[in-house]
Amino acid sequence: MTISTVAVGLDGSATAAEAVKMAAELARRFQGKLVLLSAFRELGKTPPNPASDVVELQWTTSSAARVREIVARTEKRLRQEGIDCSTMIGEGDPADVLVQLAHQSGADVLVVGNKGMERRLLGSVPNTVTHKAGCSVLVVKTT
C-alpha cells in the first residue's frame, strides 16, 4: 500500500494535536504530503446541533479567523520540521467538510482524533467521518 497524501482534521484541541502528530509521522515515514484540514461555522449563521456535546461545540463555534490562525501556526511548525504541508479550510458541518476536503486533496488516509467516539453521539465528528470518508480513516485514540 502506498500513502502519498495524508490528511488530518485540526481544530486546536489537544485531541487534534495528537492526530496531527500521528499524521505527520505517517507523512514522514511514507515521504508523503500532509494536508491540514479544518472547518469553521460562523457564529449566528447556523446553530449548533442540540445533540452535540462540548467537544463538538469546539468545531461549531470556531470562527474563520481562529481556524486560519490555528492552521497557519501548525503548518509553519510542520514545515520547519521538514514536512511537505498544505492547508484546506471550509465552512459548514465539520464532519462533512473534513470528508469533502480529504476527497478534494486526494488523501489516501484521513487522520482524526477519537474524542466524542465513546458516547456515539449523533453529531460526533470522528464517528461521522469514519462512515462517510471515501478513503481510509485512522482514528487516533487520545482518551
C-alpha positions in Angstrom: 0.0 0.0 0.0 1.3 3.4 -0.9 0.4 6.5 1.0 1.3 9.7 -0.8 -1.1 12.1 0.8 -2.1 12.2 4.5 -5.0 14.5 5.6 -5.6 15.4 9.2 -8.5 17.1 10.9 -7.4 20.1 13.0 -9.5 22.3 15.4 -7.0 23.5 18.0 -7.9 20.8 20.6 -5.4 18.5 22.4 -7.1 15.6 20.7 -6.5 17.1 17.3 -2.8 17.9 18.2 -2.3 14.1 18.8 -3.9 13.4 15.5 -1.5 15.9 13.8 1.5 14.2 15.4 0.3 10.8 14.1 -0.4 12.2 10.6 3.0 14.0 10.5 4.7 10.7 11.4 2.8 8.9 8.6 3.7 11.6 6.1 7.4 11.4 7.2 7.6 7.6 7.0 5.9 7.4 3.6 7.7 10.5 2.3 4.2 11.9 1.5 2.4 15.2 1.7 0.5 16.3 4.7 -2.7 18.3 4.3 -4.2 20.1 7.3 -7.9 20.2 7.2 -10.2 22.3 9.3 -13.8 23.5 9.3 -15.5 26.6 10.7 -19.0 27.7 11.3 -19.5 31.4 11.9 -21.5 32.2 15.0 -25.1 33.2 14.3 -25.1 31.6 10.8 -26.0 28.0 11.8 -27.0 27.0 15.3 -25.1 24.1 16.8 -26.8 20.7 16.8 -28.5 20.3 20.2 -27.4 16.7 20.2 -23.8 17.8 20.1 -21.6 17.7 23.2 -18.9 20.1 24.4 -16.3 18.6 22.1 -18.5 19.2 19.0 -19.0 22.8 20.1 -15.3 23.4 19.7 -15.7 22.8 16.0 -19.1 24.5 15.6 -18.1 27.8 17.3 -14.7 28.3 15.6 -14.6 31.5 13.6 -12.8 31.5 10.2 -10.1 33.8 11.7 -9.5 31.5 14.7 -9.3 28.4 12.4 -6.9 30.1 10.0 -4.6 31.1 12.8 -4.5 27.6 14.3 -3.9 26.0 10.9 -1.2 28.6 9.9 0.7 28.1 13.2 0.6 24.3 12.8 1.6 24.5 9.1 4.6 26.7 9.9 5.8 24.4 12.7 5.5 21.3 10.5 7.3 23.0 7.5 10.1 23.8 10.0 10.3 20.1 10.7 10.8 19.4 7.0 7.3 18.1 6.3 5.7 19.0 2.9 2.5 20.6 4.2 -0.5 22.5 2.9 -3.9 23.5 4.3 -7.5 23.4 3.3 -10.3 25.1 5.2 -14.1 25.0 4.6 -17.2 26.3 6.1 -20.0 24.0 7.3 -20.6 20.9 9.3 -17.2 19.8 10.5 -17.5 16.1 9.6 -18.9 16.8 6.1 -16.2 19.5 5.5 -13.4 17.1 6.5 -14.7 14.3 4.3 -15.1 16.7 1.3 -11.7 18.3 1.8 -10.0 14.9 2.2 -11.5 13.9 -1.1 -10.5 17.1 -2.8 -6.9 16.7 -1.6 -6.7 13.2 -2.9 -5.9 11.9 0.6 -5.0 8.2 0.9 -5.8 8.3 4.6 -7.6 10.8 6.8 -6.5 11.0 10.4 -8.8 12.3 13.2 -8.7 12.2 17.0 -11.2 9.9 18.8 -12.8 12.4 21.2 -16.5 12.1 21.0 -16.4 8.5 19.8 -17.1 6.8 23.1 -20.6 8.3 23.5 -21.5 7.7 19.9 -23.5 10.9 19.8 -25.2 11.7 16.6 -23.1 14.8 16.0 -19.8 13.1 16.6 -17.2 14.3 14.1 -15.0 11.2 14.2 -17.9 8.8 14.1 -19.4 10.6 11.0 -16.1 10.8 9.3 -15.4 7.1 9.6 -18.8 6.4 7.9 -18.6 8.9 5.1 -15.0 9.2 4.1 -14.0 7.8 0.7 -10.5 7.0 1.9 -9.1 5.0 4.8 -9.6 6.7 8.2 -7.2 6.4 11.1 -8.8 7.3 14.4 -6.1 8.2 17.0 -7.0 7.1 20.5 -6.4 10.1 22.8 -8.8 9.5 25.7 
